[in-house]
Amino acid sequence: GGFLAAVRLQTPRKIRLLLCLAENAIGPSAVRNDDIITQYSGKTVEINNSDAEGRLVLSDAVAHATKHYNDVGLVVDMATLTGAQLVATGKTHAGILANTLDLERRAVDGGLASGDLCFPLVYAPELLKKEFASKVADMKNSVKDR
């Protein structure tokens, strides 16, 4: 919806849409727990939750966008990746995760103006990184207790 609206409004800024699609399917090439994969960024990921595949393709798209488009000033991820977001913000608010307070405020204000409500999630990589620590890869794809 947001991308289409920006196109129809003829937004003067260059915008791009990268679709990050994953199918959670069973088969011989399916990702399994304990697999180690290499992401587009070069980081290795230990799979400890094969049901958390969406974040893997999302991270590849973010790495692709920031590597191949020199004019990127903002990356917006619009995804339905975690049930934990539902617990944190409820059914009527999307979760917003921003690396600056200004961006967070702009998203919340935009949601209030448009009716697409959102609420900030905790952005504290220094506190959360240990949850994804792996002994065999750069990181795990999910926290250990989910």
Beta strands, then each sheet from edge to edge (+ up, - down):
strand 1: 36-38
strand 2: 44-46
strand 3: 94-96
strand 4: 118-120
strand 5: 139-140
sheet 1: 1+ 2- 5-
sheet 2: 3+ 4+
end
